[in-house]
Amino acid sequence: MKVGSNTSAQETIQTSGVETNDNGSKTNGNSFFKTDNQPLTDGSSPIERNLVDRNKILQTGLNNTFDANTANRFDYNQIQGVRNNRFVTTEFLNGVENMAQRLGTRPEYILAVMSFETGGTFDPAKRNGIGATGLIQFLPSTAQGLGTSTGELARMSSTEQLRYVEKYFDQPNFRGRLGSLEGLYTAVLSGRARQNSDDVLFTRGTRAYEQNPLDWNNDGQITAGEAVTPVAARMYGGVRAIQQKLVDAGFVPENQQRGFADGAWGRNTAAALRRFQEANNLPATGLMDDQTGRKMFGLQTPTTNPPPTTPPTSTGLQRGNRGPAVEQLQDNLIQLGFMTRAQKATGAGIFGPKTEAALKEFQKSAHLEANGRLDAPTARAMREIELSLGRTTTVQNANVTKGVQDRLVELGYMTRAQVNTGFGTFGPQTEAAVKNFQARNGLSQTGRVGEGTYQTLFSDNPRRANSNGGGFSTATNGRHFTVNSGILMTDSLRPQLQTLADRYHQQTGRNLHITSGFRPPERQAAAMYDLIKAHGTGYVHDLYANKTAVDQILSAYRNNNGSRSEAVAAMTRTIDNQVGQGTYISDHLRSRALDISTSANFNTLRNIVREMGGSILNEGNHFHVEL
């Protein structure tokens, strides 16, 4: 259940503050992530600055979970908005700490999330433009589901509202997944706790993507790591404090230092942070996280972390059962792509024929017995997909891996021979195929199979492997054949062409001349653009048999014809999408197509092509061959 489709803090409303230049210049005063908080430089110790009475903390018993050593404890005053805030009382902080212990997370994570969601005010009545209210910006529907309303939430004190914050986080689908800042914040932002920083939350073209301007590398995807960056920054005083620290530590080039600490996160800040991470042997993501912040501000990593244990899914469920465990199963099937929310709505919490059919389909996909019951192997497979399987992950599941490999073969990303070298083993070939699939289908290229990748992999119409056979380059003359200058040839076609040329020469004593070869989407788009400019859209429309496909390409041209580059790029995307769905506006988009000069003997050529299992067509001014 989603708390809010966008964060309520002012940061997410203004986009003009994102850095756009590499020369050190920043945007105007309406910064995207602005903060008036300066780095803490008063020289006092973390204990002296902390608002919480240390003795009282020790008496609470929280140290069963969090190390009692004060060097490991977090100074809440450095969290943006905490210092001198009338809503952040000792009672409130004690409530947060008790809640954190019960949820298996850290109190500073909860405080950072609330700081971000309320714009640093911690005001329980804070309301955004779509009516979301409170410390974690409850939507009206979410509040109703928790047994309250946004009006009632707004009338509560900050401490009173913590009850509903915990009630939200204590939902079964979040339990055991809130131990990281990523998991905690994505539970608020997207309604799903995603602990892997490179898990994709939103993609360009969706409403959620537009409402949450957090795509720092502008690749059309918002990952958990990108989403949590401004939240993590708030744990250490805010973006401006991070920037100043980078300047002081010497990770900002001299020509960028003036005005660098402006509170606007962007490319320059990410580059400086990446340099800091590299120098300190941290993952060089350029994204802010708790590990980076602790290193930057000299805080010791906690010696005892909350247990990230996911409770096992209830097993033994079958048709006829009812209750919350069935509803959780239905939610899992929805996340995996085997059930729709509309199907669940016809019988939420009821294990009926739709739930049984969806479960059987999942079991088939995961190489399990399709018995329609939630047995232990099925529950394990679901949990481990949620945690993500991969070559280097601790989670391994031979059955699920077999199912993934079979599907990758079906979609053309692996060969059966590759799979047979390690069926059920998630090795480097499987990882490479998964990354290729993710790239073709607009997913983050992690090489791991989590819920998002699994859902797309087993959807009705995933994009198949690129038709170019794995690679292509400019063709060159070979033995017994010559080629026109500048044409392309796929790696998979070269040996086939050589065999054809050798056999043709053996029978005729003559060579072949190749006039056209492989044409990738960008080259096809450029050729069609030039034809449009020379002869008009009507002429191009009449050239192609597939009128639906050509109309789509012409529409892309009309909508983006401000310049050649824009039009060709839009047309390329359309053609590439068509190829991904198995539609080829031209046969030359296929990896094994080429044209041969009519100087060749057609009958001899036809016989050889057919013997090789290919096809040939006399198109008047050339012979079109597919091998």
C-alpha positions as CSV (number, residue, x, y, z in Angstrom):
1,M,0.0,0.0,0.0
2,K,1.5,3.2,-1.1
3,V,1.9,6.0,1.4
4,G,2.3,8.7,-1.1
5,S,3.0,9.0,-4.8
6,N,5.4,11.8,-4.1
7,T,7.2,13.1,-1.0
8,S,5.7,16.0,0.7
9,A,8.9,17.9,1.2
10,Q,9.4,21.0,-0.9
11,E,12.5,19.4,-2.4
12,T,10.3,17.2,-4.7
13,I,8.3,20.1,-6.0
14,Q,11.0,22.2,-7.6
15,T,13.2,20.7,-10.3
16,S,15.2,23.7,-11.3
17,G,17.9,23.1,-8.8
18,V,19.4,20.0,-10.3
19,E,23.0,20.6,-11.5
20,T,23.3,20.8,-15.3
21,N,26.9,22.0,-15.8
22,D,30.2,20.4,-15.3
23,N,32.1,23.7,-14.9
24,G,31.1,24.3,-11.3
25,S,28.2,26.6,-12.0
26,K,25.0,25.9,-10.1
27,T,21.4,26.6,-10.7
28,N,19.4,29.6,-9.3
29,G,18.3,30.0,-5.8
30,N,15.3,27.8,-6.1
31,S,17.4,24.7,-5.4
32,F,16.0,21.3,-5.6
33,F,17.4,20.2,-2.2
34,K,17.8,23.3,-0.2
35,T,18.6,23.4,3.5
36,D,19.5,26.2,5.9
37,N,21.3,23.8,8.2
38,Q,25.1,24.2,8.3
39,P,27.5,21.4,9.2
40,L,27.9,21.0,12.9
41,T,31.2,22.8,13.7
42,D,30.7,23.8,17.4
43,G,33.4,21.3,18.6
44,S,31.1,19.7,21.1
45,S,31.1,15.9,21.4
46,P,28.3,13.7,19.9
47,I,27.1,12.9,23.5
48,E,26.9,16.6,24.5
49,R,25.0,17.5,21.4
50,N,22.5,14.6,21.6
51,L,19.0,15.6,22.7
52,V,18.4,12.2,24.3
53,D,19.3,11.5,27.9
54,R,21.9,8.8,27.6
55,N,21.1,7.2,31.0
56,K,17.5,7.0,30.1
57,I,18.3,5.2,26.8
58,L,20.4,2.7,28.7
59,Q,17.5,2.0,31.0
60,T,15.1,1.3,28.2
61,G,16.8,-2.0,27.3
62,L,17.3,-0.9,23.7
63,N,20.8,-2.0,23.9
64,N,19.7,-5.5,23.4
65,T,19.6,-4.5,19.8
66,F,21.8,-1.4,19.5
67,D,25.3,-1.3,20.9
68,A,25.5,0.6,24.2
69,N,28.9,2.1,23.2
70,T,28.2,5.8,22.7
71,A,30.7,5.9,19.9
72,N,28.4,3.7,17.9
73,R,25.3,5.7,18.6
74,F,23.9,8.3,16.3
75,D,23.7,12.0,17.1
76,Y,20.1,12.8,16.2
77,N,20.9,16.6,16.3
78,Q,22.8,16.2,13.0
79,I,19.7,15.0,11.2
80,Q,18.2,17.9,9.3
81,G,15.4,19.6,11.2
82,V,15.9,17.9,14.5
83,R,17.8,20.5,16.5
84,N,15.5,22.9,18.5
85,N,12.4,21.4,16.9
86,R,9.3,21.7,19.1
87,F,7.9,18.5,17.6
88,V,11.1,16.5,18.4
89,T,10.8,16.0,22.1
90,T,12.6,13.5,24.3
91,E,9.3,11.5,24.5
92,F,9.1,11.5,20.7
93,L,12.7,10.3,20.3
94,N,12.2,7.6,22.9
95,G,9.1,6.5,21.0
96,V,11.1,6.4,17.7
97,E,13.8,4.2,19.4
98,N,11.3,1.8,20.8
99,M,9.6,1.5,17.5
100,A,12.9,0.9,15.7
101,Q,13.7,-1.9,18.0
102,R,10.3,-3.6,17.4
103,L,10.6,-3.1,13.6
104,G,14.2,-4.3,13.4
105,T,15.6,-1.1,12.0
106,R,17.6,2.0,13.3
107,P,16.0,5.1,14.8
108,E,18.1,7.4,12.7
109,Y,16.7,5.9,9.6
110,I,13.1,6.5,10.8
111,L,14.0,10.1,11.7
112,A,15.7,10.8,8.3
113,V,12.6,9.5,6.5
114,M,10.3,11.7,8.5
115,S,12.7,14.7,8.0
116,F,12.5,14.2,4.3
117,E,8.8,13.6,4.1
118,T,7.9,16.6,6.2
119,G,10.6,19.0,4.7
120,G,12.5,19.0,8.0
121,T,9.5,20.2,10.1
122,F,8.5,16.9,11.7
123,D,5.1,18.5,11.8
124,P,2.4,15.8,12.3
125,A,-0.1,18.0,10.4
126,K,2.2,18.6,7.4
127,R,0.1,18.2,4.2
128,N,1.2,18.1,0.6
129,G,-0.6,19.0,-2.6
130,I,-2.4,15.7,-3.0
131,G,-3.7,15.5,0.6
132,A,-1.1,13.3,2.0
133,T,-0.6,14.2,5.7
134,G,1.8,13.6,8.6
135,L,5.2,12.3,9.5
136,I,5.4,9.9,6.6
137,Q,2.8,11.5,4.4
138,F,-0.2,9.2,4.7
139,L,-2.6,9.2,1.8
140,P,-6.3,9.4,2.8
141,S,-6.8,5.8,1.6
142,T,-3.7,4.6,3.5
143,A,-4.9,6.3,6.7
144,Q,-8.3,4.8,6.3
145,G,-6.7,1.3,5.9
146,L,-4.9,1.9,9.2
147,G,-8.1,2.8,11.0
148,T,-7.8,6.5,11.1
149,S,-8.1,9.6,8.7
150,T,-5.8,12.3,7.6
151,G,-7.9,14.8,9.6
152,E,-7.4,12.8,12.8
153,L,-3.7,12.3,12.0
154,A,-3.3,16.1,11.7
155,R,-4.8,16.6,15.1
156,M,-2.4,14.3,16.8
157,S,0.9,15.2,18.5
158,S,4.0,13.9,16.9
159,T,4.4,11.3,19.6
160,E,0.8,10.1,19.2
161,Q,1.2,9.8,15.5
162,L,4.1,7.4,15.9
163,R,1.5,4.7,16.6
164,Y,0.3,4.9,13.0
165,V,3.8,5.2,11.6
166,E,4.6,1.9,13.3
167,K,1.3,0.4,12.2
168,Y,2.1,1.2,8.6
169,F,5.6,-0.3,8.8
170,D,4.5,-3.4,10.7
171,Q,2.5,-4.7,7.7
172,P,3.4,-8.3,6.8
173,N,4.9,-7.4,3.4
174,F,7.4,-5.1,5.1
175,R,8.4,-7.3,8.1
176,G,12.1,-8.2,8.0
177,R,12.9,-5.8,5.2
178,L,13.3,-2.5,7.0
179,G,16.9,-3.1,8.3
180,S,18.4,-0.7,5.7
181,L,17.6,2.9,4.9
182,E,16.8,1.7,1.4
183,G,14.2,-0.8,2.7
184,L,12.6,1.6,5.1
185,Y,12.3,4.6,2.7
186,T,11.1,2.6,-0.3
187,A,8.4,1.1,1.8
188,V,7.1,4.7,2.2
189,L,7.8,5.9,-1.4
190,S,6.6,3.0,-3.4
191,G,4.8,0.7,-1.0
192,R,7.4,-2.0,-1.4
193,A,10.5,-2.4,0.8
194,R,13.4,-2.7,-1.7
195,Q,16.7,-3.3,0.1
196,N,18.9,-3.5,-3.0
197,S,20.1,-0.1,-4.0
198,D,19.9,-0.8,-7.7
199,D,16.3,-2.2,-7.7
200,V,14.2,-0.1,-10.0
201,L,11.2,1.7,-8.4
202,F,9.8,3.8,-11.2
203,T,10.4,4.2,-15.0
204,R,10.0,7.2,-17.3
205,G,6.5,7.6,-18.6
206,T,4.7,6.7,-15.4
207,R,3.0,9.1,-13.1
208,A,5.1,8.0,-10.2
209,Y,8.3,8.8,-12.1
210,E,7.1,12.3,-13.0
211,Q,6.0,13.0,-9.4
212,N,9.3,11.9,-7.9
213,P,12.1,13.7,-9.7
214,L,14.9,11.5,-8.3
215,D,16.4,10.1,-11.5
216,W,19.9,11.5,-10.8
217,N,21.6,10.0,-13.8
218,N,18.7,10.7,-16.1
219,D,18.5,7.1,-17.5
220,G,14.7,6.9,-17.3
221,Q,14.8,4.8,-14.1
222,I,14.6,5.7,-10.4
223,T,16.4,3.1,-8.4
224,A,16.2,2.6,-4.6
225,G,19.7,4.0,-4.3
226,E,18.7,7.2,-6.2
227,A,15.6,7.6,-4.2
228,V,17.3,7.2,-0.9
229,T,20.2,9.7,-1.7
230,P,18.4,12.9,-0.4
231,V,17.1,10.9,2.6
232,A,20.6,9.7,3.5
233,A,21.9,13.2,3.1
234,R,19.4,14.5,5.7
235,M,21.0,12.1,8.2
236,Y,24.1,14.1,8.1
237,G,22.8,17.7,8.0
238,G,21.4,17.8,4.5
239,V,22.9,18.1,1.0
240,R,24.7,21.4,1.8
241,A,26.5,19.8,4.7
242,I,27.6,16.9,2.5
243,Q,28.8,19.3,-0.2
244,Q,30.8,21.4,2.3
245,K,32.3,18.2,3.7
246,L,33.4,17.2,0.2
247,V,35.0,20.7,-0.3
248,D,36.8,20.6,3.0
249,A,38.1,17.1,2.4
250,G,39.6,18.1,-1.0
251,F,37.3,16.1,-3.3
252,V,35.9,19.1,-5.2
253,P,38.1,20.6,-8.0
254,E,39.3,24.1,-7.2
255,N,37.4,25.7,-10.1
256,Q,34.1,24.3,-8.7
257,Q,34.6,25.1,-5.0
258,R,33.1,28.5,-5.0
259,G,29.4,28.2,-4.4
260,F,29.6,24.4,-4.5
261,A,27.7,24.0,-1.2
262,D,24.4,25.3,-2.5
263,G,22.1,22.5,-1.4
264,A,21.4,21.3,-4.9
265,W,22.2,17.7,-5.7
266,G,23.5,17.0,-9.2
267,R,26.3,15.8,-11.4
268,N,29.1,17.7,-9.8
269,T,28.1,16.6,-6.3
270,A,27.7,13.0,-7.5
271,A,31.2,13.1,-9.1
272,A,32.8,14.5,-6.0
273,L,31.1,11.9,-3.8
274,R,32.2,9.2,-6.2
275,R,35.8,10.4,-5.7
276,F,35.4,10.2,-2.0
277,Q,33.9,6.7,-2.2
278,E,36.8,5.5,-4.4
279,A,39.4,7.0,-2.0
280,N,37.7,5.2,0.9
281,N,37.2,1.8,-0.7
282,L,33.4,2.2,-0.8
283,P,31.2,1.3,-3.8
284,A,31.7,4.2,-6.1
285,T,28.0,4.9,-7.0
286,G,28.0,8.7,-6.6
287,L,24.9,8.2,-4.5
288,M,24.6,9.0,-0.8
289,D,24.0,6.1,1.6
290,D,24.4,5.5,5.3
291,Q,27.8,3.7,4.8
292,T,29.2,6.7,2.9
293,G,27.8,9.1,5.4
294,R,29.3,7.3,8.4
295,K,32.7,7.2,6.8
296,M,32.5,10.9,5.8
297,F,31.6,12.1,9.2
298,G,33.8,9.8,11.2
299,L,31.1,7.7,12.7
300,Q,31.7,4.0,13.5
301,T,29.6,1.5,11.7
302,P,27.2,-0.1,14.2
303,T,28.6,-3.4,15.5
304,T,25.2,-4.9,15.9
305,N,22.8,-4.6,13.0
306,P,19.0,-5.3,13.2
307,P,18.3,-8.8,12.0
308,P,17.1,-8.6,8.3
309,T,15.2,-11.9,8.7
310,T,12.1,-12.3,6.6
311,P,9.6,-14.5,8.3
312,P,8.7,-17.5,6.2
313,T,5.6,-17.4,4.1
314,S,2.8,-19.5,5.6
315,T,2.9,-22.9,4.0
316,G,0.2,-25.5,3.5
317,L,-2.3,-23.0,2.0
318,Q,-4.6,-24.5,-0.7
319,R,-7.9,-23.9,-2.4
320,G,-10.6,-23.2,0.2
321,N,-8.4,-21.4,2.7
322,R,-9.2,-17.9,3.8
323,G,-7.5,-15.1,5.8
324,P,-4.5,-12.8,5.9
325,A,-2.0,-15.5,4.8
326,V,-4.0,-16.0,1.6
327,E,-4.0,-12.3,0.9
328,Q,-0.3,-12.2,1.4
329,L,0.1,-15.0,-1.1
330,Q,-2.1,-13.1,-3.6
331,D,0.1,-10.0,-3.1
332,N,3.2,-12.1,-3.8
333,L,1.6,-13.5,-7.0
334,I,0.8,-9.9,-8.0
335,Q,4.4,-8.7,-7.5
336,L,5.6,-11.7,-9.5
337,G,3.2,-11.0,-12.3
338,F,1.0,-14.0,-12.1
339,M,-2.1,-12.3,-10.8
340,T,-3.7,-8.9,-11.2
341,R,-5.1,-6.6,-8.6
342,A,-8.4,-6.9,-10.3
343,Q,-8.3,-10.7,-9.9
344,K,-7.5,-10.3,-6.2
345,A,-10.3,-7.8,-5.7
346,T,-12.9,-10.5,-6.7
347,G,-11.8,-12.5,-3.6
348,A,-9.2,-10.9,-1.5
349,G,-8.0,-13.3,1.2
350,I,-9.9,-16.2,-0.4
351,F,-8.0,-19.1,-2.0
352,G,-10.2,-19.7,-5.0
353,P,-9.7,-20.9,-8.6
354,K,-8.0,-17.7,-9.7
355,T,-5.4,-17.9,-6.9
356,E,-4.9,-21.6,-7.6
357,A,-4.4,-21.1,-11.3
358,A,-1.9,-18.2,-10.7
359,L,0.0,-20.3,-8.2
360,K,0.3,-23.2,-10.6
361,E,1.6,-20.8,-13.3
362,F,4.3,-19.5,-11.0
363,Q,5.2,-23.1,-10.0
364,K,5.6,-24.0,-13.7
365,S,7.8,-21.0,-14.2
366,A,10.0,-22.0,-11.3
367,H,10.5,-25.6,-12.3
368,L,8.3,-26.8,-9.4
369,E,5.5,-29.3,-9.1
370,A,2.4,-27.4,-10.3
371,N,0.1,-28.7,-7.5
372,G,-1.6,-25.4,-6.8
373,R,-0.6,-25.6,-3.1
374,L,1.7,-23.2,-1.2
375,D,4.2,-26.0,-0.2
376,A,7.6,-25.4,1.3
377,P,9.5,-25.4,-2.1
378,T,7.1,-22.8,-3.5
379,A,7.3,-20.5,-0.5
380,R,11.1,-20.8,-0.6
381,A,11.2,-19.9,-4.3
382,M,9.0,-16.8,-3.7
383,R,11.1,-15.6,-0.8
384,E,14.4,-16.1,-2.7
385,I,13.2,-14.3,-5.8
386,E,12.2,-11.4,-3.5
387,L,15.7,-11.4,-2.1
388,S,17.1,-11.7,-5.7
389,L,19.1,-14.6,-7.1
390,G,22.4,-14.0,-8.9
391,R,25.8,-15.4,-9.6
392,T,27.4,-13.7,-6.5
393,T,24.4,-13.7,-4.2
394,T,24.1,-15.9,-1.1
395,V,20.6,-16.8,-2.3
396,Q,20.7,-19.8,-4.7
397,N,17.8,-21.8,-6.0
398,A,18.4,-24.5,-8.6
399,N,14.7,-24.9,-9.5
400,V,14.1,-21.2,-10.0
401,T,17.4,-20.9,-12.0
402,K,16.3,-23.7,-14.3
403,G,13.1,-21.9,-15.0
404,V,14.9,-18.6,-15.6
405,Q,17.3,-20.4,-18.0
406,D,14.6,-22.1,-19.9
407,R,12.8,-18.7,-20.4
408,L,16.0,-17.0,-21.5
409,V,16.5,-19.8,-24.1
410,E,12.9,-19.3,-25.3
411,L,13.5,-15.6,-25.7
412,G,16.8,-16.0,-27.5
413,Y,19.1,-14.7,-24.8
414,M,20.8,-18.1,-24.2
415,T,21.3,-21.2,-26.3
416,R,20.4,-24.7,-25.0
417,A,24.0,-25.7,-25.3
418,Q,25.0,-22.8,-22.9
419,V,22.3,-23.9,-20.5
420,N,23.4,-27.5,-20.6
421,T,26.9,-26.6,-19.3
422,G,25.3,-25.8,-16.0
423,F,21.5,-26.3,-15.9
424,G,20.3,-25.0,-12.6
425,T,23.6,-23.2,-11.8
426,F,23.5,-19.4,-11.9
427,G,26.9,-18.9,-13.6
428,P,28.5,-16.2,-15.7
429,Q,26.7,-17.1,-18.9
430,T,23.3,-16.9,-17.1
431,E,24.3,-13.6,-15.5
432,A,25.3,-12.2,-18.9
433,A,22.0,-13.3,-20.4
434,V,20.0,-11.7,-17.6
435,K,21.9,-8.4,-18.0
436,N,21.2,-8.5,-21.7
437,F,17.5,-9.2,-21.0
438,Q,17.3,-6.4,-18.5
439,A,19.0,-4.0,-20.9
440,R,16.5,-4.9,-23.7
441,N,13.5,-4.5,-21.4
442,G,14.4,-1.2,-19.7
443,L,15.5,-2.7,-16.4
444,S,18.5,-2.0,-14.2
445,Q,21.3,-4.3,-15.4
446,T,22.1,-6.0,-12.1
447,G,22.5,-9.5,-13.5
448,R,20.3,-10.6,-10.6
449,V,16.7,-11.9,-10.8
450,G,14.4,-10.2,-8.3
451,E,10.7,-9.7,-8.4
452,G,10.8,-7.0,-11.1
453,T,13.0,-8.9,-13.5
454,Y,11.1,-12.1,-12.8
455,Q,7.8,-10.4,-13.5
456,T,9.0,-9.0,-16.8
457,L,10.8,-12.2,-17.8
458,F,7.6,-14.2,-17.5
459,S,5.2,-11.5,-18.8
460,D,3.2,-12.1,-22.0
461,N,5.3,-9.9,-24.2
462,P,8.8,-9.4,-23.0
463,R,11.3,-8.0,-25.6
464,R,13.2,-10.8,-27.2
465,A,16.9,-10.9,-27.8
466,N,18.2,-8.4,-30.3
467,S,18.0,-9.8,-33.8
468,N,21.6,-8.9,-34.7
469,G,22.9,-12.3,-33.6
470,G,25.1,-10.9,-30.9
471,G,27.2,-8.3,-32.8
472,F,27.9,-6.7,-36.2
473,S,30.5,-4.6,-37.9
474,T,31.3,-3.2,-41.3
475,A,31.6,-6.0,-43.9
476,T,34.8,-6.6,-45.7
477,N,35.6,-8.7,-48.8
478,G,36.1,-12.4,-48.2
479,R,37.1,-15.5,-50.1
480,H,35.1,-15.6,-53.3
481,F,32.9,-12.6,-52.5
482,T,33.1,-8.8,-52.5
483,V,30.9,-6.3,-50.7
484,N,29.7,-2.7,-51.3
485,S,31.5,-0.2,-49.2
486,G,30.0,0.6,-45.8
487,I,27.5,-2.2,-45.5
488,L,27.1,-4.1,-42.2
489,M,27.4,-7.8,-41.5
490,T,26.4,-9.7,-38.4
491,D,28.8,-12.0,-36.7
492,S,26.4,-14.9,-37.1
493,L,26.0,-14.4,-40.9
494,R,29.7,-14.2,-41.8
495,P,30.5,-17.9,-41.7
496,Q,27.2,-18.7,-43.5
497,L,28.1,-16.2,-46.3
498,Q,31.6,-17.7,-46.6
499,T,30.1,-21.2,-47.0
500,L,27.6,-19.9,-49.7
501,A,30.4,-18.1,-51.6
502,D,32.7,-21.1,-51.5
503,R,30.0,-23.5,-52.8
504,Y,28.9,-21.0,-55.5
505,H,32.5,-20.6,-56.6
506,Q,33.1,-24.4,-56.6
507,Q,30.1,-24.8,-59.0
508,T,30.5,-21.8,-61.2
509,G,34.1,-20.6,-60.8
510,R,32.7,-17.1,-60.1
511,N,32.5,-14.8,-57.1
512,L,29.5,-13.2,-55.5
513,H,29.0,-9.5,-54.9
514,I,27.0,-8.4,-51.8
515,T,25.1,-5.2,-52.2
516,S,23.4,-4.9,-48.8
517,G,23.6,-6.6,-45.5
518,F,22.4,-6.1,-41.9
519,R,20.6,-2.9,-41.1
520,P,20.2,-2.1,-37.4
521,P,17.3,0.1,-36.3
522,E,19.3,3.3,-36.2
523,R,20.4,2.8,-39.8
524,Q,16.9,1.7,-41.0
525,A,15.5,4.9,-39.3
526,A,18.1,7.1,-41.0
527,A,17.4,5.6,-44.4
528,M,13.7,6.0,-44.0
529,Y,14.2,9.6,-42.9
530,D,16.2,10.4,-46.0
531,L,13.5,8.8,-48.2
532,I,10.8,10.9,-46.4
533,K,12.8,14.1,-47.1
534,A,13.4,13.2,-50.7
535,H,10.0,11.8,-51.6
536,G,7.5,12.5,-48.8
537,T,5.7,10.4,-46.3
538,G,3.2,9.0,-48.8
539,Y,6.0,7.5,-50.9
540,V,7.5,5.8,-47.8
541,H,4.2,4.6,-46.7
542,D,3.6,2.8,-50.0
543,L,7.0,1.1,-49.9
544,Y,6.3,-1.2,-47.0
545,A,3.8,-4.0,-46.8
546,N,3.2,-3.8,-43.0
547,K,1.1,-0.6,-42.9
548,T,0.7,-0.7,-39.1
549,A,4.4,-0.7,-38.6
550,V,5.2,2.0,-41.1
551,D,2.5,4.2,-39.7
552,Q,4.0,3.9,-36.3
553,I,7.4,5.0,-37.6
554,L,5.9,7.8,-39.6
555,S,4.1,9.0,-36.5
556,A,7.4,9.1,-34.6
557,Y,8.8,11.2,-37.5
558,R,5.9,13.7,-37.4
559,N,6.1,14.1,-33.6
560,N,9.8,14.7,-33.6
561,N,10.7,16.3,-36.9
562,G,12.3,19.5,-35.4
563,S,15.7,18.1,-36.4
564,R,17.1,15.1,-38.2
565,S,18.7,13.8,-35.0
566,E,15.5,14.0,-33.0
567,A,13.4,12.4,-35.7
568,V,15.9,9.6,-36.4
569,A,16.2,8.9,-32.7
570,A,12.4,8.7,-32.3
571,M,12.1,6.5,-35.3
572,T,14.9,4.3,-34.1
573,R,13.1,3.7,-30.8
574,T,9.9,2.8,-32.6
575,I,11.7,0.3,-34.9
576,D,13.7,-1.1,-32.0
577,N,10.4,-1.7,-30.1
578,Q,8.9,-3.3,-33.1
579,V,11.9,-5.7,-33.5
580,G,11.6,-6.5,-29.8
581,Q,8.0,-7.7,-30.5
582,G,9.0,-9.7,-33.5
583,T,7.9,-7.1,-36.1
584,Y,10.4,-6.3,-38.9
585,I,9.6,-3.4,-41.2
586,S,12.5,-4.6,-43.4
587,D,14.0,-8.0,-43.6
588,H,17.4,-6.4,-43.4
589,L,16.7,-5.8,-39.7
590,R,17.1,-9.6,-39.3
591,S,20.6,-10.9,-38.5
592,R,20.8,-13.3,-41.5
593,A,19.6,-11.1,-44.4
594,L,21.7,-9.9,-47.3
595,D,21.3,-8.8,-51.0
596,I,23.3,-10.3,-53.8
597,S,24.0,-8.7,-57.2
598,T,22.0,-10.1,-60.1
599,S,25.3,-10.8,-61.9
600,A,25.1,-14.1,-60.1
601,N,23.3,-17.2,-61.6
602,F,20.0,-17.2,-59.8
603,N,19.2,-20.9,-60.4
604,T,22.6,-22.1,-59.0
605,L,22.4,-19.7,-56.1
606,R,18.8,-20.7,-55.3
607,N,19.8,-24.4,-55.1
608,I,22.7,-23.7,-52.8
609,V,20.6,-21.4,-50.5
610,R,17.9,-24.0,-50.2
611,E,20.4,-26.8,-49.5
612,M,21.7,-24.6,-46.6
613,G,18.2,-24.2,-45.2
614,G,17.8,-20.5,-46.3
615,S,15.5,-18.6,-48.6
616,I,16.0,-16.5,-51.7
617,L,13.8,-14.1,-53.6
618,N,14.4,-12.3,-56.9
619,E,13.5,-8.7,-56.3
620,G,14.4,-7.4,-59.7
621,N,17.5,-5.4,-59.1
622,H,19.0,-7.9,-56.6
623,F,18.5,-11.3,-55.0
624,H,17.4,-11.1,-51.4
625,V,18.8,-14.0,-49.4
626,E,18.3,-15.1,-45.8
627,L,20.6,-17.8,-44.4
